[in-house]
């Protein structure tokens, strides 16, 4: 439960404040695209932070970098509540993103330290399944806090959650990386390890492909408040219920993946996931183009978002399997790809905003088809060679 909570900082930091996006447009007297940059700034900071915490956890162990990261997250969340204009908010969201990444980066590495690839995929599925309770409940909680206490209280609540996790981590968290297994050397050693990872075709394929499927979620996060509230007229306090339906897709995917992975296998399961992501994305685009209504739109949208529950654990376990000596750096680079692509997809939805559901649907379809193509070009040839 603690590991799931530590990986939930990102979805909490994003989803709790989603209902307030239209409000922030008015509060800061700005436009929709600039408010959506607060999401992109968080994701960019989250991606860059991976490059810090991954190598640190390989060099100094898992526990100390994690505790420092959680402490900094608490401080950054409190500062966000004190923002006086949209420029300061964007900068502080970037800082909050950099500090929020310590949990997911180091938790993946800790699981790699203790489990083999198949067991790791099952464990990560369990962590992701519990973690998805955060985006399931966060918009509902965020909407209630927004109506009752104002947008600043959302960030004070995030700071409180981080502080509780910090106390529990100090009390319960053990070190999983023994001193003799830690990496030595300075900056040159870190850069060399990144080069080793990026030259590995299978690792790069999983990083890019799973990053594109993960970017589906951020296109949804960026576009859904405006699609549901402005295009389809859903009240802000009810937005969380619609949001939760699609998050249940991630939870269901994680649950089913944990049950099926031992029978189907990581590689076959991942191949099927990319097919579903591509086909569901194209269906979503067609529904939005034909303007068939919210109910029909929700069906392919549920499948697109649900693919994340299958892809995240399998891609992470497969990508890290070949690098037991660089689990922290490999986990970090994997996360950087995911949230870097997520930042791009969220920003693209904002740039293409035209008052319809088409921008969100187009970006989601682009991510799904892109994930399928990357797997075909980078992962599948390596698998065929290995099977010969």
N, C-alpha and C positions, 0 to 999 in steps of 0.2 A: 504493500500500500504506500509506503514512504517513497519507493522508487517511482511509482506512478505519479505521486504528488509532485515530485521534483521535476518530472518531465512535463507537467501540466502548466508550468509558468507561462509558456508561450500561448497556448490556447486560452488560458484565463486572461492574459494581458490583451489579447486580441478580441475575444468574444464578449467579455464583460462590457466593453465600451462600444461595441457595434451599435446598440440601440441609440447611443448618444451622437452618432455621426451627423444626422440631420440637425440636431440641436447645436453642435459645435459650429456648423456653418453660420448659424445666426449669432451665437455667442461671440465668435471671433470676427464677425462681419466679413466673411471670405466666401470662396466658391467651393463647389463640391470636389473638384479635382485637388485642391490644396488640402482639404480635410482628409481625403483619401491618401495623401502623402504621409500622414501620420502612421498609417498602416504600413506603407512601403518603407518608411524610415525605420520602423521597428524591425521589419524583416531583413533589411540590409544590415542593420546593427547586429541582429541575431546571426546572420551569416558570417560577418567579420569576426564576431566573438568566438565562433567555432575555431578559427585559426589561432586563437590565443589559448583557450582552455584545453584543446586537444593535446598539443605539444607539452603544455604544463603538466597535464595529468600523466603523460608518459615519462616525464622527467622527475616529478616530485611526488608521484602517487596520486590516487584518486580522491582521497578524503580532503586534504587541505585545500586544493583548488576549488573543490565543490563548495566547501563552507565559505570561502572568501567570495565566490560568485553569488551565493545566496544572500550574503550580507549586503553586497553592492546592489543587488536587485531591490532589496527593501528600501535602501536610500533613494535609488532612482525612481521608484514608484511614488514615494512621497514627494519628490521634487516635481513630478508630472502634475500633481494636484495643485501646485502653486503657479502653473503657467499663466502668463498674462496676455499672450498673443499666439497666433498660429505658428510663427517662426520658432518661438521658444518651445512650443509643444512638439514640433517636428524634431528639434534637436534633442530634447529630453526623451522622446520615444526611441530615437536612435540609441541613446545611452541605455535605456531600459532594455532594449533588445540585446545589446552586447552582454548585459549581465544575466539575462534570463536564459542564455544558452548553456550555462554551466551544467544544469541538471540533465537535459537530454544527451549532451555529448558524453558526459562522464558515466551516466547510467548505462548507455549502450556499451561503453568500454568495460564497465564492471561486469556486465552479463557475459561479454566475450571472455573475460578473465576466468570465469567459472564454468562455462558450458560449452559443449561442442555445437557445430552449426545448427543441427536439427533441434536440439534442446534449446539453443539460443533463440531460434525462430519461435518456438512455443512459448518461451518465457517472455520474449518481446511482444508477442501477440497478447499475452495476459496483461502486461504493463500497458499496452496501447488500449486494450479493451477497458481497463479501469480508468485510464487517462481520459478517454472520450466522455466520461461523465462530466468532465470540466466544461467542454464546449456544449454539452447537452444542457447543463444547468446555468452556465455563465450568462447567456443572453437573458434568461428569465430573471436572474438575480440582478444583472446590470440594468434591465428595464425597470425593475422595482426600485432600485437605488436611485436611478435617474429621476423618476417621478417623485420619490419621497424626499431625497436628500440632495439632489443635484449631481452634476457630472463629476465634480471634484471628489465626492465621496467614493466613487468607483475606484480611484487610484489609491485612496487611503485604505480601502478594503484589500486591494492587492498587496499593499505594504504589510498589512496585518497577516495575511495568508503566508507571505514570505517569511515573516518573523517566526511564526509558529513552526514552519518547516525547518527553519534554521535551528531552533531549540531541539526539535525531535532528532535532527541529523546529528547534532553534537552528542546526544545521548545514545543513539542507537546505531549509527553508521560505522561499519568497520572498514579497514583498508583491505583492498583486494589485490593490489600490486606490490609484491615483495620488493625490497631494495635491490636485490640482485637482478631483477627483471626490468629495472627502469633504464630508460635511455640516457646516454651520456652525451656531452657535447653541447654546443651553443647554437647560434642562429644557423650556421652552415649545415649542421646536422639536421635541423628542422626542414630547411629548404630541400636538402637531399632526400629526406623521407617523402616530402610532397611530390618531388619528381618521380620517385619510385612508384608512388601510388598512381599518378596521372599517366605513366607509361604502361600501366597494367590494363590491357584492353577490357578484360572482364569487369574489373573494379570500376573503370570509367563508364562502362555501359550501364551497370546497375546504378551508379550515382546519377547519371543523366536521366535515365529512363524513370527511375523512382522519383527523382526530383520533379520531372514533368507531371507525373501523376499527383504528387503532393501539391504542385502549383494549381491543380484543379480546385483544391480547397481554398486557396487564397484568392483566386478569381471569384469564387463563391462568396467568401467573406467580404470582399471589396464591393461586389455588385449586388448581393442579396438585400441589404437594407434599403437601397433605392428601388430595386425591382419590386420587392414585396410591399414596401410602404408607399412609394410614390407612384409606381406603375399600376399596381393592383389594389392600392388603397387599404392595405392592412394597417390597423392602428399600431403605433410603436410598442405598446404594452403587450400586444399579441404576436409581435414579430418573433419572439423567442420560441413560441410553440412551433411555428413553421420551420424555423431554423433547426429545432431539435429533431424534427422528423428526419432530416437529411443526416444529421450527426448520428442518429441511430443506425444509419447505413454503415458508418465507420465501425461502430460498436459491433454490429452484426457480422461485418466482414472479419474483424479481429477474432471474434468467437468462432466462426466457421473455419477460419484459417488454422486456428489452434487445434481444432478437431480433425481436420482433413490433411494437415501437412505431413503427418507420418505415413499416410497411405498414398498420397499423390506425389509428394516430393516437392522440394523448394522450386526447382527450375520449371517443372511442368505447371505448377500453380501460378508462378509468376508470368509465364507465357500466356496462360488463359486470362489472367488479370489485364494484361495490356490489350488483348483482343476486345474484351468487354469495355474497357475504357475508351477505345477508339470508336467502337460501334455506338455506344451510348452517347458519346459526345456528338457524333454526327446526327444522331436522332434528336438530341436536345437542340441543336442548331436549326434543324428543319422545323421543329415545333415552334421555336421562337420566331423564325422567319414567317411562318404561316399564321402566327398569332392565334394559337389554338386554345389559349387560356391557361390560368395558373394550375388547375388540377392536372391537366395533361403534361404541363411543363415539369411538374414535380416528379413524374415517373422516371424519365431518363436522368434527371438531376440526382435522384436518389441513387441510381446505379453508378453514376460518375463519381459521386462523393464516396460511395461505399467501396469502390475499388481501392481507396487509400488504406482501408483496414486490412486488405490482403497484401498490398505491395510493401508497406512500410517495414514490417517485421521480416519478410522474406528477403527483400533487397538488402537490408542492413546485415542480416545474418550471412547471406551469400557473399556480400562485398567484403566483410571483415574476416571471413574464414581463411583467406590466404595470407593474412597479416597479423598473426598473434603477437608479434613483437612491436607492432605499431597500432594497437587497437584504439588508443586515444586519438592519434592523428588521423587514422582512417575514419573513425566515427565523426571527427570534426569536419573533415573534408566532405564527407557524405552529407552532413547537415548543412554545410555551406552551399552545396549545390542545390539542395532542396529549398532552402529559404531564400537563396539568391534568385532562383527561378520563380519562387513564390512572389517575391517582391516585384519582379518584372511583370508577372501575370496580373497582380493586383493593380499596378500602375497603369498597365495597358487597358484594363477595364475602365479606369477613371478617365484616361485620355480619350477613349472611344465613346464615352458616355453620351447618349443621344435621347434619353428619356424612354427607352424601350429595353426589353430583355435581351436584345440581340448582342450587344457588346459582351455581356457575361457569357452567353451561350457560345459565341464565336471563340473566345479565349479558352473556354473549357474544352471545346472540340479540338482546337489547335494543340492543346496539351495532351489530350488523349491519343490523337493520331501521332503526334511527335514521339510519345513514349513507345508506341508500337513500332515505329520506324527505327528508333534507337536500338531497341532489343533485337530487331531483325538484322541490323547492320553491325552491331558491336558484340552482343552477347551470344546470339545464335551460332555464328560461325565458330566461336571458341568452343561451344558445347559440342558441335558436330566433330571438330577436330579431336576433342577429348574422348569422344565415343568411338572413334575409328580404331 
